[in-house]
């Protein structure tokens, strides 16, 4: 047509030149069979996103599922440390790259498993970082995985966009903390997920309270929680609250996250389990 603007998204004509919507999804390695992909996101750093990622992988492993973690936080990887993976490195051959297994059999792939020293900085530009994340999906031999958890960097930049466009994300969990700016932080993450047509499975409020070991009374160290109002505002039904727990933090630092004892994320695990039904 002479009036064609070549913008098929604004045109209702079914002409022969009409372009099909382009998919940016990457195929996983031919030896990988990944059933569900769950993204762990946050609007800002320092809210315990990697801890929640680790705990969710451990929780689903305890329920009898094969779980894996793709550490997409390339410039700030902390997953290997939480699982005590200090000396093992990911290796590869002409077939692909092999992830490292944790003590309980969770497959992990992180840039720290490729660096000579875990303290070596990753000084890469955005496109290189995004390509590394895609290679963790396409070149790593994950084998059979029931639930893969993707630990994303904070914000809505290159890497979260790459994950949403390149991986078949089945849902996300938003991690936040009990502060006044929580509504804005959650809002950014939820709206980005909506733009990518990815459902929000739930929200985790980390550092929600401190429970006195003597009297068992809960104290709101960072202020009163408003997470219920925020969840209602964005139509999020599942809420989990995690306490400030020195033993849990020590477990991450000592690489003993697989020994954690707590039921704070049980309802979130129920929601994730239901995505497989």
C-alpha positions in Angstrom: 0.0 0.0 0.0 1.2 3.5 -0.8 0.3 4.8 2.7 2.3 2.0 4.5 4.4 3.2 7.4 6.0 -0.2 7.8 4.9 -0.2 11.5 2.8 -3.4 11.6 1.9 -2.8 15.3 -0.4 0.1 14.3 -1.9 -1.4 11.2 -5.0 -3.7 10.9 -4.4 -4.6 7.3 -3.5 -8.2 6.6 -1.2 -7.6 3.7 1.5 -9.9 2.4 4.3 -7.7 3.8 2.9 -7.9 7.3 5.8 -8.8 9.7 5.4 -11.4 12.4 6.2 -10.4 16.0 9.9 -11.1 16.6 10.9 -13.4 19.4 14.2 -12.9 21.2 14.0 -16.2 23.1 17.2 -18.2 23.1 17.2 -22.0 22.9 18.8 -23.7 25.9 21.6 -26.2 25.3 20.3 -29.3 23.4 21.2 -31.5 26.5 19.2 -29.2 28.8 15.6 -29.9 29.9 14.4 -27.0 32.0 10.8 -27.0 32.9 10.2 -23.8 34.9 12.2 -20.6 35.1 11.6 -18.3 38.1 13.3 -14.8 38.3 14.2 -13.3 41.6 14.2 -9.5 41.2 14.4 -6.3 43.2 14.2 -2.6 42.4 17.2 -1.8 44.5 20.3 -3.5 45.9 21.0 -4.7 49.4 17.6 -6.3 50.1 18.8 -9.9 50.2 17.8 -11.0 46.7 20.6 -13.6 46.5 19.6 -15.0 49.9 16.0 -15.4 48.8 17.2 -17.1 45.5 19.3 -19.5 47.5 16.6 -20.3 50.0 14.0 -20.9 47.3 16.3 -23.3 45.5 17.0 -25.2 48.7 13.3 -25.2 49.6 12.2 -26.8 46.3 15.1 -29.2 46.5 13.9 -30.4 49.9 10.5 -31.0 48.2 12.1 -33.5 45.9 12.6 -31.3 42.8 15.7 -30.9 40.7 16.7 -27.3 41.1 19.3 -25.0 39.6 20.5 -21.4 40.0 21.6 -19.2 37.1 23.5 -16.3 38.8 22.7 -13.4 36.4 24.2 -10.8 38.8 27.5 -10.8 36.8 29.2 -7.9 38.6 28.1 -8.9 42.1 27.9 -12.7 42.2 27.3 -14.1 45.7 25.6 -17.4 45.0 28.7 -19.6 45.1 29.8 -18.2 48.5 26.3 -18.9 50.0 26.7 -22.6 49.1 30.3 -22.9 50.1 31.6 -23.3 46.5 35.1 -22.0 47.0 37.5 -24.2 45.1 35.4 -25.9 42.5 35.2 -24.2 39.0 32.9 -24.7 36.1 34.6 -26.7 33.3 33.8 -27.1 29.7 34.6 -29.2 26.6 33.6 -29.2 23.0 30.0 -30.1 24.0 29.3 -27.3 26.5 29.9 -25.9 30.0 29.1 -27.9 33.1 27.6 -26.2 36.2 28.9 -26.9 39.6 26.8 -29.0 42.0 26.3 -28.0 45.6 26.4 -30.4 48.5 22.8 -31.4 48.1 22.9 -31.5 44.3 21.7 -28.1 43.2 23.3 -27.0 39.9 24.9 -23.6 40.0 26.4 -21.4 37.3 28.0 -18.1 38.2 30.7 -15.9 36.7 32.7 -16.5 40.0 33.0 -20.2 38.9 34.9 -19.0 35.9 37.3 -16.4 37.4 40.7 -17.4 38.8 39.9 -15.7 42.1 36.5 -14.9 43.5 37.6 -11.4 44.4 38.5 -10.6 40.8 36.3 -7.8 39.6 34.2 -8.1 36.4 34.8 -4.8 34.6 32.6 -5.3 31.5 30.2 -3.1 29.6 26.5 -3.8 29.5 26.3 -5.7 26.2 29.1 -8.1 27.3 27.4 -8.8 30.6 24.1 -9.4 28.8 25.8 -11.9 26.4 27.4 -13.7 29.3 23.9 -14.2 30.9 22.6 -15.6 27.6 25.6 -18.0 27.3 24.8 -19.3 30.8 21.4 -20.3 29.3 22.6 -21.5 25.8 26.0 -23.0 26.5 25.6 -24.6 29.9 24.5 -28.3 30.1 21.9 -28.1 32.8 20.5 -31.6 32.2 17.0 -32.1 33.8 15.8 -29.2 35.9 12.4 -28.8 37.4 12.9 -25.3 38.7 15.6 -22.9 37.7 16.0 -19.7 39.8 17.6 -16.7 38.1 19.3 -14.3 40.5 19.0 -11.0 38.7 20.9 -7.8 39.5 18.8 -5.0 41.0 17.0 -2.5 38.8 15.6 -2.6 35.3 18.7 -2.4 33.2 20.4 -4.5 30.5 20.5 -7.8 32.4 16.9 -8.0 33.7 15.8 -7.0 30.2 18.0 -9.7 28.6 16.7 -12.3 31.0 13.0 -11.4 30.3 13.5 -11.4 26.6 15.9 -14.3 26.2 14.7 -16.8 28.8 11.2 -18.2 29.0 10.5 -16.8 32.5 7.4 -18.3 34.0 7.1 -15.8 36.8 9.1 -13.6 39.2 9.4 -13.1 42.9 10.0 -9.5 44.0 12.3 -9.0 47.0 12.1 -5.8 49.1 12.6 -4.4 52.6 10.3 -2.5 55.0 11.0 1.1 54.1 8.9 4.0 52.9 10.3 3.8 49.3 9.1 0.2 49.0 6.1 1.1 46.9 8.2 2.8 44.3 10.7 -0.1 44.3 8.1 -2.8 43.9 6.2 -0.7 41.4 9.2 -0.5 39.0 9.8 -4.3 39.2 6.1 -5.1 38.7 5.6 -2.8 35.8 8.6 -4.1 34.0 7.3 -7.6 34.5 4.0 -6.5 33.1 5.6 -5.0 30.0 7.3 -8.3 29.4 4.1 -10.3 30.1 5.6 -12.1 33.0 3.4 -12.8 36.1 4.4 -11.8 39.6 4.2 -14.8 41.8 4.7 -13.1 45.1 6.7 -10.6 47.1 9.2 -11.3 49.9 9.8 -8.6 52.5 13.3 -9.3 53.9 14.5 -7.9 57.2 10.8 -7.5 58.1 11.3 -7.8 61.8 13.6 -9.0 64.6 12.3 -11.6 67.0 13.7 -11.4 70.5 15.2 -14.8 71.4 14.0 -14.4 75.0 10.5 -13.1 74.9 9.8 -13.9 71.2 8.3 -10.4 70.7 8.8 -9.1 67.2 10.4 -5.7 66.7 10.2 -3.6 63.5 13.8 -2.4 63.3 13.4 -0.7 59.9 9.9 0.7 60.6 6.4 -0.7 60.4 5.7 -2.9 57.4 3.4 -1.6 54.7 3.9 -4.6 52.4 0.2 -5.7 52.6 -1.0 -2.3 51.2 1.7 -2.4 48.5 0.8 -5.9 47.5 -2.9 -5.0 47.3 -2.0 -2.0 45.2 -0.3 -4.2 42.6 -2.6 -7.2 42.9 0.0 -9.5 44.5 -1.6 -12.2 46.5 1.3 -14.0 48.1 3.5 -12.3 50.7 6.3 -13.7 52.7 8.1 -12.0 55.6 11.6 -12.9 56.5 13.2 -11.8 59.9 16.5 -10.3 60.6 18.2 -13.5 61.6 22.0 -13.5 62.5 22.2 -17.3 62.1 20.8 -17.1 58.5 23.3 -14.3 57.6 26.1 -16.4 59.1 25.0 -19.4 57.2 25.4 -17.4 53.9 28.8 -16.1 54.9 30.0 -19.6 55.9 28.6 -21.4 52.8 26.0 -23.3 54.8 22.8 -22.0 53.3 21.6 -25.5 52.6 21.3 -26.1 56.4 18.9 -23.3 57.0 15.9 -24.0 59.3 12.8 -21.8 58.8 9.3 -21.8 57.3 9.2 -18.1 56.2 9.1 -19.0 52.5 6.9 -22.1 52.6 3.9 -20.2 51.1 6.1 -18.9 48.3 7.3 -22.5 47.6 3.7 -23.6 47.5 3.0 -21.0 44.8 6.0 -22.0 42.8 5.1 -25.7 43.1 1.6 -24.9 41.7 3.2 -23.5 38.5 4.2 -27.0 37.6 0.7 -28.4 37.9 
